[in-house]
Amino acid sequence: MKKRIFAWGVLFLLIFACASCSKDDGASYTITNNCSFRFTGFIHECNDAGESVNIVTRTFSSGEKMYFTANPDAVKIKIYLDDFEDWVQQVFYLKNNKTLDIVVENSTIVGPYEP
């Protein structure tokens, strides 16, 4: 009898554990500041239509690297540099289950128009 109760308990725990597991389909990305200065960036996570589905604001010190998990609806990243009132003139595309590494350097092309 005790073995049955124990077996049912183990079975219940296994079912509960498997049901609570969720598959993470969201993409992730890192942004590294390789500039000689610090900046505040507005990171726009955009959908297929180019609309922002999430905006993250962070201040990056020189040499700092930050890790982000993208909104599930996001397919691309656009970065606005608040200190310079300019956009990074590149669109970064996310791919599910892969980490995108974005590096902002002194030579990164920026401009006043959204890419």
N, C-alpha and C positions, 0 to 999 in steps of 0.2 A: 504494500500500500504506500509506504513511504517513497519507494522508488518511482511509483506512478506520479505522485504529487511532485516529486523532484523533477521528473521528466516533463511534466506539464509546465512547471515553473520555468525550466530552461527553454522550452519551446515558446512560451509566452514572451520571455525576454528576447529571444532571437527575432521573433516576429515584430515586436515593438522596436527593436534596434534597427531592423531593416526598413520598417515603415518610416522611421524618423530620419533616415539618410536621404539627403537630397543631392541630386547631381548638379554641380555648378557649371552651367552652360555659358556663363558670362566670361567675357574676355578681360584681361588685365593689362595694365601698362605701367611703365615707370617713366618718370621725367627726371633728367639729371641736368643740373645747372653747371656747365663747364665754363661759364663766363667769369670774368674777374670782378663782377659786381653782383649784388643781390637784386632780385626783382619780385614783384607780385604778379602772378599769372591767374587769369580767368580761364580755366580749362573747360571748353564747351564739348560735351559729349553729344554728338548729333546722330539723327536717324538718317534713313535713305533720302528723305526729302531735304536734308540740310537743316532741319529744325533742331534746336537745342532741346534735348530730353533731360539733361542734367548739366549744371554749371558748378564747378568746384573752384574755390578760390584758395590759393596757397601762396605763401611767401617763401621763395627759395633762396637760401644763402649760397654763396659761392662754393662750388664743390658738392652741394647737397643733392641727394637722390631720394625721391619719394615714390612709393608704390601705391597704385590705385586699382580698384576693381570697377570696371565700367558698368553703367546701367545696362540691363539686358537688351534694351531697344537701341543702344548706340552701335553704330557701325563705323564712325569716324570721329577723330579728335581734331579740334581747332584750338589754338592758344592765342589769347589776347594778353599782351604785356602792358599792364596798367601804368607802370612808371613811365613808359615811353609813348603811351596812347597809340600803339601799333600792334598789328597782327603778325604772327609768324606766318610767312607766306608759303606754307606747306600744309597740306591736309594729311593726317596720319590715319591710315585705315586699320581697323581692328579685325582680327580673325579669331573666331571662337576657340577657346582653350589654348591660346597662345599668348605669350607675353610680348607686348610691343615695347621696345626701348626707344624713347625719345630723348635726344640730347640737344640742349640749347647752348650754343657756343657764341663767342664774340663775332664769329663770321656768319651766324644765322641770318638769313635775309628776312627783314621785317618791312612792313609798309602800312599805310593808313587804311587799306581796304581789306575787307574780310576775304579770305581765299575761297 
